[in-house]
């Protein structure tokens, strides 16, 4: 019964792989330049109460503690050591020039550090997580290209 409970909790917190293909959510912004896309991503991180932890010409990485609600509790209870740091969720956006616009792709992971300094990253590759990341990029494209879901091109 205990193992059933652990599987249920891991599934609810999104920590069990659901056998998805190795896809990376991405989109193409057709009407903005690289710096405008990078600035929009940094602004959206701030709007989501995330901190920009790294920023280069072609990458923005944002993070936020995973301490609110049941996800943070279950992640910490089941997947970290007792003296581990508070887990944080990271979103890393790659921004690159293409012939048809500016490409943006995102990778997300949850990271914590144990008492001895070892950092552990658990990449979010479940269908629900990937779908959420893709939805976010689609909304970003709509906002920057000035179109809605029904009239935006769906090139990737």
C-alpha positions in Angstrom: 0.0 0.0 0.0 2.9 2.4 0.8 4.3 1.9 -2.7 0.9 2.7 -4.3 0.8 5.9 -2.2 4.3 6.9 -3.4 3.4 6.3 -7.0 0.2 8.3 -6.6 2.1 11.2 -5.0 4.9 11.2 -7.6 2.3 11.2 -10.4 0.4 14.1 -8.8 3.6 16.1 -8.4 4.7 15.4 -12.0 7.8 13.5 -11.1 7.1 10.2 -12.9 8.0 10.1 -16.6 5.0 9.3 -18.7 6.9 7.9 -21.7 6.9 11.0 -23.8 9.1 11.5 -26.8 12.2 13.7 -26.2 10.5 16.9 -27.5 11.5 20.5 -26.7 8.7 23.1 -26.7 9.6 25.8 -29.2 8.2 28.6 -31.4 9.2 31.1 -34.0 8.6 34.9 -33.4 8.4 36.4 -36.8 8.0 40.2 -36.2 10.5 41.0 -33.4 14.2 41.1 -33.1 16.4 39.0 -30.8 16.8 41.7 -28.1 13.0 42.4 -28.0 12.3 38.7 -27.5 14.9 38.4 -24.8 13.5 41.5 -23.0 9.9 40.0 -23.3 11.1 36.8 -21.7 12.9 38.6 -18.9 9.7 40.6 -18.2 7.5 37.6 -18.2 9.8 35.9 -15.7 9.5 38.9 -13.4 5.7 38.9 -13.9 5.7 35.3 -12.7 7.6 36.2 -9.5 10.7 34.4 -10.9 14.3 35.7 -10.6 16.5 36.0 -13.7 19.5 33.9 -12.6 21.4 34.0 -15.9 21.2 36.2 -19.0 23.3 36.1 -22.2 22.6 37.2 -25.7 21.0 33.9 -26.6 19.7 32.6 -23.2 17.6 33.6 -20.3 17.3 31.4 -17.2 14.8 32.2 -14.5 14.2 30.4 -11.2 11.7 30.4 -8.4 11.6 28.4 -5.1 9.2 25.5 -5.2 8.0 26.0 -1.7 4.3 26.7 -2.0 1.6 24.1 -2.1 1.6 20.4 -2.2 4.1 20.0 -5.1 7.0 21.6 -3.1 6.1 19.5 0.0 5.9 16.2 -1.9 9.0 16.9 -3.9 11.0 17.7 -0.8 9.5 14.8 1.2 10.0 12.1 -1.4 13.0 13.2 -3.6 15.4 15.1 -1.4 17.5 14.4 1.7 16.4 15.8 5.0 19.1 18.5 5.0 18.7 19.5 1.3 18.1 23.0 0.2 14.6 24.1 -0.8 14.0 22.9 -4.3 13.8 25.5 -7.1 12.1 25.4 -10.5 14.2 26.7 -13.4 13.1 27.7 -16.9 15.9 28.2 -19.5 14.9 29.9 -22.7 17.2 29.5 -25.7 16.8 32.4 -28.2 18.3 32.0 -31.7 18.2 33.7 -35.1 16.6 31.8 -37.9 16.0 32.7 -41.5 12.2 33.0 -40.8 12.4 34.8 -37.5 13.6 34.4 -33.9 13.4 30.8 -32.5 12.7 30.3 -28.9 12.8 26.9 -27.0 12.5 26.2 -23.3 13.7 23.6 -20.9 12.5 23.3 -17.3 13.9 21.4 -14.3 13.6 21.2 -10.6 16.9 21.5 -8.7 18.1 21.1 -5.2 21.4 20.8 -3.3 22.1 18.3 -0.6 24.0 19.0 2.6 27.3 18.1 1.0 26.9 20.5 -1.9 25.9 18.0 -4.6 23.3 19.6 -7.0 20.5 17.4 -8.4 18.5 18.4 -11.5 15.2 16.6 -12.4 14.2 17.7 -15.9 10.4 18.2 -16.5 9.6 16.0 -19.5 6.1 14.8 -18.7 3.3 15.5 -21.2 1.6 18.0 -18.9 4.8 19.9 -18.3 5.7 20.0 -22.0 2.2 21.1 -22.9 2.3 23.9 -20.4 5.7 25.1 -21.7 4.4 25.0 -25.3 1.2 26.9 -24.3 3.4 29.6 -22.7 5.5 29.9 -25.9 2.3 30.1 -28.0 1.0 32.9 -25.9 4.3 34.7 -26.1 4.3 34.4 -29.9 0.7 35.8 -30.0 1.6 38.7 -27.8 4.8 39.6 -29.7 3.5 38.9 -33.2 0.1 40.5 -32.5 -2.0 37.5 -33.3 -4.3 35.1 -31.5 -4.5 31.3 -31.5 -6.8 31.2 -34.5 -4.7 33.4 -36.8 -1.1 32.8 -35.8 0.9 30.5 -37.9 1.9 27.3 -36.1 5.4 26.9 -37.5 7.9 25.4 -35.2 
